[in-house]
Amino acid sequence: MTKLQIPYGSSLINVGIEGKLLALEGDRSKANHKNHDAITHALQNPIDANRLRAIVNARKDAKIIIVVDDHTREAPTEKILDALTAEIGEKHKKQITLLVACGTHAAPAEADLKRILGKHYTQYNLVIHDCDAPDLVFVGTTSRGTPVLLNRNYVEADIKILTGDISLHYYAGFGGGRKSILPGISSRETIKKNHALLVDERATTTNIVDNPVHLDMCEAASFAPPHFVINTVSDAAGNLVDAYAGEMNAVFLKGAEVAKDLFCLETDDLFDILLVSAGGFPKDRNLYQATKAIQNCYRAVVPGGELILVAECREGIGDLYFEDWMNRYATYEAAEDAIKTNFVLGGHKAFYIRRIMNRVRLSIVSELDTHILMRWGINAYESVEDALLDKNDKVKIGIVKKGLDTLLLTDEIKEEVRKKK
């Protein structure tokens, strides 16, 4: 028996596994971890842009907006703000407004804001983006037909700054950069129209060459571009790998290159059973967020095999439309038809899950209501031991401890990438 620990909520759980086990963690030693001075260094050496302090000093009494990630992301926001405000200078402190980019997510609670912002929570004017606010500003329509309405505070600011992290994203290719604008500070309709492009087969993790979701986001951001961007890349454990600052597209491309090398893991193996932890809290705070780990890993399971997601989901399902669509559309075909004819944010998660369930058996170890999961055709367990009980010890088992931050590159995926080149 092999014994190991995997993330679950805010702790690690002990797991004993019989069978042929392969832990898929990759060689993370290639990540050159840096200290927090890397953020300051990035600000002092911007890519394709003037230094931020020069931009600010050239605009006396300018209204400065700094867009920060919300509580569903793990960017080192407090540390970024430490370096940013030092670069901007104390004399400009009263000119700064922090804008929390929530997209369509619920507004963060006070405790979340304190965790995200730290000491900066009480130091600046703070605005929480509302995608349904009546005063959003129309800035243009993309070539793909997405009407772009953005947060008024951002549009009317004299100096616009984006912050955040660059990580894997299962239909935009990568997070970071332009995503702080769309979906971060966009209207619900803008986000809905953009995300409807995810049904395109090119809208996949790490692809930004011909990905319509990514390209539409970039075009939307160009209507009200930031003056300066600071993005970081951290490994799955939250260790800072590097930081990049300057012009939005140059920063994003540099960070995406590093993130791809860091998070993509090639595997020649396919598994009868693949045990996937979402990576612990906050990545497994609800099922809506945790399903990204399934998307990253399911193609390393043999067709008809089983993927077991390990995710606490202390906040439940996480999205009413996701839950409604899982209840309403019991097959992949039904979900596919619905997503193409009546796209609904949240419903797209049901579309992905039903597509995956059309290929592999899905089980979940969580705190969720087992009756709900069973009604959806998902096996529900309260422990990993229960999920693995009575499994044949001759089957090949794989385990991924950080599923949201690990894209398993199988021969199938590598062939798809080759055909796109």
C-alpha positions as CSV (number, residue, x, y, z in Angstrom):
1,M,0.0,0.0,0.0
2,T,1.2,3.5,-0.9
3,K,0.5,6.2,1.7
4,L,0.4,9.9,0.8
5,Q,-1.3,13.2,1.6
6,I,-3.5,15.2,-0.7
7,P,-5.1,18.7,-0.3
8,Y,-8.7,18.9,0.8
9,G,-10.2,22.2,2.0
10,S,-7.8,23.8,4.4
11,S,-5.9,20.6,5.3
12,L,-4.2,17.6,4.0
13,I,-5.9,14.2,4.2
14,N,-4.0,10.9,4.5
15,V,-4.7,8.4,1.8
16,G,-3.6,4.8,1.4
17,I,-3.9,3.3,-2.1
18,E,-3.5,-0.3,-3.3
19,G,-2.6,-1.0,-6.9
20,K,-0.2,0.4,-9.5
21,L,0.1,4.0,-8.5
22,L,1.7,6.9,-10.4
23,A,1.8,10.3,-8.8
24,L,1.6,13.0,-11.5
25,E,3.3,16.0,-10.0
26,G,5.9,16.8,-12.6
27,D,9.4,18.3,-12.0
28,R,8.4,21.5,-10.3
29,S,12.1,22.1,-9.4
30,K,12.4,23.8,-12.8
31,A,10.4,26.6,-11.3
32,N,12.9,29.2,-10.3
33,H,11.2,30.5,-7.1
34,K,11.9,34.2,-6.4
35,N,11.3,36.4,-3.4
36,H,8.9,39.3,-3.4
37,D,11.6,41.7,-4.7
38,A,10.9,40.2,-8.1
39,I,7.7,42.3,-8.2
40,T,9.7,45.4,-7.5
41,H,12.2,44.4,-10.1
42,A,9.5,44.0,-12.7
43,L,8.1,47.4,-11.9
44,Q,11.6,48.9,-12.3
45,N,12.1,47.1,-15.6
46,P,8.8,47.3,-17.5
47,I,8.3,45.6,-20.9
48,D,7.4,47.9,-23.8
49,A,6.3,50.7,-21.4
50,N,7.6,53.6,-19.4
51,R,8.0,53.2,-15.7
52,L,4.8,53.6,-13.8
53,R,6.2,56.4,-11.6
54,A,7.0,58.4,-14.8
55,I,3.5,57.8,-16.1
56,V,2.0,59.0,-12.8
57,N,4.3,62.0,-12.4
58,A,3.4,63.2,-15.9
59,R,-0.3,63.4,-15.0
60,K,-0.7,65.8,-12.0
61,D,-3.8,65.0,-9.9
62,A,-4.7,62.0,-12.1
63,K,-7.4,59.6,-10.9
64,I,-5.6,56.3,-10.6
65,I,-7.5,53.0,-10.7
66,I,-5.9,49.7,-9.7
67,V,-7.9,46.6,-10.7
68,V,-7.3,43.6,-8.4
69,D,-8.5,40.0,-8.5
70,D,-11.4,38.9,-6.4
71,H,-11.6,36.1,-3.7
72,T,-11.8,33.3,-6.3
73,R,-8.2,33.9,-7.4
74,E,-4.9,33.5,-5.6
75,A,-2.8,36.4,-6.9
76,P,-0.4,37.8,-4.3
77,T,-2.4,41.0,-4.3
78,E,-1.2,42.5,-1.0
79,K,2.4,42.1,-2.1
80,I,1.7,43.6,-5.5
81,L,0.0,46.6,-3.9
82,D,3.0,47.0,-1.6
83,A,5.3,47.4,-4.6
84,L,2.9,49.3,-6.7
85,T,2.2,52.0,-4.1
86,A,5.9,52.4,-3.4
87,E,6.5,52.8,-7.1
88,I,3.6,55.3,-7.5
89,G,4.7,57.3,-4.4
90,E,3.2,58.4,-1.1
91,K,2.2,61.8,-2.4
92,H,-0.3,60.2,-4.9
93,K,-1.9,57.8,-2.4
94,K,-5.1,59.8,-2.1
95,Q,-5.6,59.6,-5.9
96,I,-5.8,55.8,-5.9
97,T,-9.0,53.7,-6.1
98,L,-8.9,49.9,-5.8
99,L,-11.4,48.1,-8.1
100,V,-12.2,44.4,-7.3
101,A,-12.8,42.5,-10.5
102,C,-15.6,40.1,-9.7
103,G,-16.9,39.4,-13.2
104,T,-20.2,37.6,-12.5
105,H,-19.0,36.3,-9.2
106,A,-20.8,37.3,-6.0
107,A,-19.2,40.2,-4.2
108,P,-16.5,39.1,-1.7
109,A,-17.3,39.3,2.0
110,E,-15.4,41.6,4.3
111,A,-13.3,38.7,5.5
112,D,-12.4,37.9,1.9
113,L,-11.4,41.5,1.2
114,K,-9.2,41.6,4.3
115,R,-7.5,38.4,3.2
116,I,-7.0,39.7,-0.4
117,L,-5.9,43.2,0.4
118,G,-4.3,43.0,3.9
119,K,-3.3,46.4,5.2
120,H,-4.5,48.0,2.0
121,Y,-8.1,47.2,2.8
122,T,-8.5,50.4,4.9
123,Q,-6.0,52.6,3.1
124,Y,-7.7,53.3,-0.2
125,N,-11.1,54.0,-1.7
126,L,-12.5,50.6,-2.5
127,V,-15.0,49.7,-5.3
128,I,-16.5,46.2,-5.9
129,H,-17.4,45.7,-9.5
130,D,-21.1,44.9,-10.2
131,C,-21.7,43.3,-13.6
132,D,-25.4,44.4,-13.4
133,A,-24.7,48.0,-12.4
134,P,-26.9,50.6,-14.3
135,D,-24.0,53.0,-15.0
136,L,-21.6,50.7,-16.9
137,V,-20.1,52.4,-19.9
138,F,-20.3,51.2,-23.5
139,V,-16.9,51.4,-25.2
140,G,-17.5,49.4,-28.4
141,T,-18.5,46.2,-30.1
142,T,-15.9,43.5,-31.0
143,S,-15.7,42.0,-34.5
144,R,-17.3,38.9,-33.0
145,G,-20.3,40.8,-32.0
146,T,-19.6,41.3,-28.2
147,P,-21.0,44.6,-26.9
148,V,-18.4,45.8,-24.4
149,L,-19.7,47.6,-21.3
150,L,-17.2,48.3,-18.5
151,N,-17.1,49.6,-15.0
152,R,-17.4,53.4,-15.0
153,N,-14.7,54.0,-12.4
154,Y,-12.2,52.2,-14.7
155,V,-13.3,53.9,-17.9
156,E,-13.2,57.4,-16.3
157,A,-9.9,57.0,-14.5
158,D,-6.9,58.9,-15.9
159,I,-4.4,56.1,-15.2
160,K,-5.6,52.5,-15.5
161,I,-3.5,49.7,-13.9
162,L,-4.3,46.0,-14.0
163,T,-2.9,43.4,-11.5
164,G,-3.3,39.6,-11.2
165,D,-1.8,36.2,-11.8
166,I,-1.3,34.3,-15.0
167,S,-2.5,30.7,-14.7
168,L,-4.2,28.0,-16.8
169,H,-7.7,28.7,-18.0
170,Y,-9.7,25.9,-19.6
171,Y,-11.3,27.9,-22.5
172,A,-9.5,31.3,-22.5
173,G,-6.1,29.6,-22.7
174,F,-4.6,31.4,-19.7
175,G,-5.9,33.7,-17.0
176,G,-4.3,37.1,-16.4
177,G,-3.8,40.2,-18.6
178,R,-6.9,41.0,-20.6
179,K,-9.1,38.9,-18.3
180,S,-9.0,41.6,-15.7
181,I,-11.1,43.6,-18.1
182,L,-13.2,40.9,-19.7
183,P,-14.7,39.3,-17.6
184,G,-13.3,41.1,-14.6
185,I,-14.9,44.5,-14.9
186,S,-17.4,43.9,-17.7
187,S,-21.2,43.7,-17.9
188,R,-23.1,40.4,-17.6
189,E,-24.1,40.7,-21.2
190,T,-20.6,41.3,-22.3
191,I,-19.3,38.3,-20.4
192,K,-22.2,36.1,-21.7
193,K,-21.5,36.9,-25.3
194,N,-17.8,36.4,-24.9
195,H,-18.1,33.1,-23.0
196,A,-20.6,31.8,-25.6
197,L,-17.5,31.4,-27.9
198,L,-16.3,28.6,-25.7
199,V,-18.2,26.0,-27.7
200,D,-15.5,26.5,-30.4
201,E,-13.1,23.5,-30.4
202,R,-10.1,26.0,-30.4
203,A,-11.2,27.4,-27.0
204,T,-9.0,25.2,-24.9
205,T,-6.4,25.3,-22.1
206,T,-3.1,27.0,-23.2
207,N,-4.2,27.8,-26.7
208,I,-4.1,31.5,-27.5
209,V,-3.2,31.3,-31.2
210,D,-6.6,31.0,-32.7
211,N,-8.8,30.9,-29.6
212,P,-11.9,33.0,-30.2
213,V,-12.5,33.6,-26.5
214,H,-9.0,34.9,-26.0
215,L,-9.0,37.0,-29.1
216,D,-12.4,38.5,-28.3
217,M,-11.1,39.4,-24.8
218,C,-8.1,41.1,-26.3
219,E,-10.2,43.1,-28.7
220,A,-12.5,44.2,-25.9
221,A,-9.6,45.3,-23.7
222,S,-8.2,47.4,-26.6
223,F,-11.3,49.7,-26.4
224,A,-10.2,50.9,-23.0
225,P,-6.6,49.7,-22.6
226,P,-4.7,49.9,-19.3
227,H,-1.7,52.2,-19.0
228,F,0.2,49.6,-17.1
229,V,0.0,46.0,-16.1
230,I,1.7,43.9,-13.4
231,N,1.1,40.2,-13.5
232,T,2.7,37.4,-11.5
233,V,3.2,33.6,-12.0
234,S,3.2,31.4,-9.0
235,D,3.4,27.6,-8.7
236,A,0.6,25.4,-7.4
237,A,1.9,25.9,-3.8
238,G,1.7,29.6,-4.1
239,N,5.4,30.3,-4.4
240,L,6.3,33.2,-6.6
241,V,8.0,32.2,-9.8
242,D,8.3,35.6,-11.4
243,A,6.6,38.9,-12.1
244,Y,6.2,40.9,-15.3
245,A,5.2,44.5,-15.8
246,G,4.5,47.0,-18.6
247,E,2.3,46.8,-21.7
248,M,-0.6,44.5,-21.3
249,N,-0.1,42.1,-24.3
250,A,3.7,41.9,-23.8
251,V,3.3,41.1,-20.2
252,F,0.6,38.5,-20.8
253,L,2.6,36.7,-23.5
254,K,5.7,36.5,-21.4
255,G,3.8,35.2,-18.4
256,A,1.8,32.7,-20.4
257,E,5.0,31.2,-21.8
258,V,6.3,30.7,-18.3
259,A,3.0,29.4,-17.0
260,K,2.7,26.9,-19.8
261,D,6.2,25.4,-19.0
262,L,5.3,25.3,-15.3
263,F,1.9,23.8,-15.3
264,C,1.8,21.4,-18.3
265,L,2.8,17.9,-17.6
266,E,3.3,15.3,-20.3
267,T,2.2,11.8,-19.6
268,D,2.4,8.7,-21.8
269,D,0.1,6.8,-19.4
270,L,-3.6,6.5,-19.4
271,F,-5.2,5.4,-16.1
272,D,-8.1,3.2,-15.2
273,I,-8.7,5.4,-12.2
274,L,-7.4,9.0,-11.8
275,L,-7.7,10.6,-8.4
276,V,-7.6,14.4,-8.8
277,S,-7.5,16.9,-5.9
278,A,-8.6,20.4,-6.9
279,G,-5.7,21.7,-4.7
280,G,-7.4,22.6,-1.5
281,F,-9.1,25.8,-0.4
282,P,-9.9,28.3,-2.0
283,K,-9.6,26.2,-5.2
284,D,-12.1,23.7,-3.9
285,R,-14.3,26.2,-2.2
286,N,-17.3,25.1,-4.4
287,L,-17.9,22.7,-7.2
288,Y,-18.2,25.4,-9.8
289,Q,-14.5,26.3,-9.3
290,A,-13.3,22.8,-8.6
291,T,-14.5,21.4,-11.9
292,K,-11.6,23.1,-13.6
293,A,-9.4,20.3,-12.2
294,I,-11.6,17.7,-14.0
295,Q,-11.3,19.6,-17.3
296,N,-7.5,19.7,-16.9
297,C,-7.1,16.0,-16.3
298,Y,-9.9,13.8,-17.6
299,R,-8.2,12.9,-20.9
300,A,-5.6,11.0,-19.0
301,V,-8.3,8.5,-18.1
302,V,-9.0,5.5,-20.4
303,P,-12.4,5.8,-22.1
304,G,-14.9,4.2,-19.7
305,G,-12.5,4.6,-16.7
306,E,-13.1,6.7,-13.6
307,L,-12.0,10.1,-12.5
308,I,-12.4,10.8,-8.8
309,L,-12.4,14.5,-7.9
310,V,-11.4,15.3,-4.3
311,A,-12.8,18.7,-3.4
312,E,-14.3,19.9,-0.1
313,C,-16.8,22.3,-1.7
314,R,-17.6,24.0,1.7
315,E,-19.6,26.6,-0.2
316,G,-21.8,24.1,-2.1
317,I,-22.3,23.9,-5.8
318,G,-21.4,27.6,-6.3
319,D,-23.7,28.6,-9.1
320,L,-27.5,28.4,-9.5
321,Y,-27.5,28.1,-13.3
322,F,-24.8,25.3,-13.1
323,E,-27.0,23.4,-10.7
324,D,-30.2,24.1,-12.7
325,W,-28.6,22.9,-16.0
326,M,-27.3,19.7,-14.3
327,N,-30.8,19.0,-13.1
328,R,-32.4,19.9,-16.5
329,Y,-30.0,18.3,-19.0
330,A,-29.1,14.7,-18.1
331,T,-27.1,13.9,-21.2
332,Y,-24.2,15.5,-23.1
333,E,-26.3,15.8,-26.3
334,A,-29.0,17.8,-24.4
335,A,-26.5,20.1,-22.8
336,E,-24.8,20.7,-26.1
337,D,-28.0,21.6,-27.8
338,A,-28.9,24.0,-24.9
339,I,-25.5,25.7,-24.9
340,K,-25.7,26.4,-28.6
341,T,-29.2,27.7,-28.7
342,N,-29.5,29.4,-25.3
343,F,-26.1,30.1,-23.8
344,V,-26.3,30.9,-20.0
345,L,-23.3,31.6,-17.8
346,G,-23.1,28.7,-15.4
347,G,-24.8,26.4,-17.8
348,H,-21.5,26.1,-19.6
349,K,-20.1,24.2,-16.7
350,A,-22.9,21.7,-17.0
351,F,-22.0,21.4,-20.7
352,Y,-18.4,20.6,-19.9
353,I,-19.3,18.1,-17.1
354,R,-21.8,16.3,-19.3
355,R,-19.2,16.1,-22.1
356,I,-16.7,14.6,-19.7
357,M,-19.2,12.2,-18.3
358,N,-19.9,11.0,-21.9
359,R,-16.3,9.7,-21.9
360,V,-15.5,8.6,-18.3
361,R,-17.3,7.8,-15.0
362,L,-17.2,10.7,-12.6
363,S,-17.0,10.4,-8.8
364,I,-16.6,13.2,-6.2
365,V,-15.3,13.1,-2.7
366,S,-16.7,16.2,-1.0
367,E,-19.1,17.7,1.6
368,L,-21.8,18.1,-1.0
369,D,-25.3,16.6,-0.7
370,T,-24.8,13.1,-2.0
371,H,-28.4,12.9,-3.2
372,I,-27.8,15.8,-5.6
373,L,-24.7,14.3,-7.1
374,M,-26.3,10.8,-7.4
375,R,-29.3,12.4,-9.2
376,W,-26.8,13.8,-11.7
377,G,-25.3,10.4,-12.3
378,I,-22.1,11.2,-10.3
379,N,-20.9,8.8,-7.7
380,A,-20.7,10.6,-4.3
381,Y,-18.4,9.7,-1.5
382,E,-17.5,11.1,1.9
383,S,-13.9,9.8,1.8
384,V,-11.2,8.7,-0.6
385,E,-11.2,5.3,1.1
386,D,-14.9,4.9,0.3
387,A,-14.3,5.9,-3.3
388,L,-11.6,3.3,-3.7
389,L,-13.3,0.5,-1.8
390,D,-13.4,-2.8,-3.6
391,K,-11.5,-1.5,-6.6
392,N,-9.4,-4.1,-8.3
393,D,-5.8,-3.7,-7.0
394,K,-4.5,-4.6,-10.5
395,V,-5.8,-1.5,-12.1
396,K,-3.6,1.4,-13.0
397,I,-4.2,4.4,-10.7
398,G,-2.9,7.9,-11.1
399,I,-3.1,10.8,-8.7
400,V,-2.9,14.6,-9.2
401,K,-2.5,16.7,-6.1
402,K,-3.0,20.1,-7.7
403,G,-5.6,19.6,-10.4
404,L,-6.4,23.3,-11.0
405,D,-2.7,23.9,-11.7
406,T,-1.8,20.8,-13.7
407,L,-2.7,20.2,-17.3
408,L,-2.0,16.6,-18.3
409,L,-0.7,16.5,-21.8
410,T,-1.6,13.1,-23.3
411,D,-0.7,11.8,-26.7
412,E,-4.3,12.8,-27.8
413,I,-3.8,16.4,-26.7
414,K,-0.3,16.6,-28.2
415,E,-1.7,15.4,-31.5
416,E,-4.4,18.1,-31.5
417,V,-1.7,20.8,-30.8
418,R,0.4,19.5,-33.6
419,K,-2.5,19.7,-36.1
420,K,-3.1,23.3,-35.1
421,K,0.5,24.4,-35.9
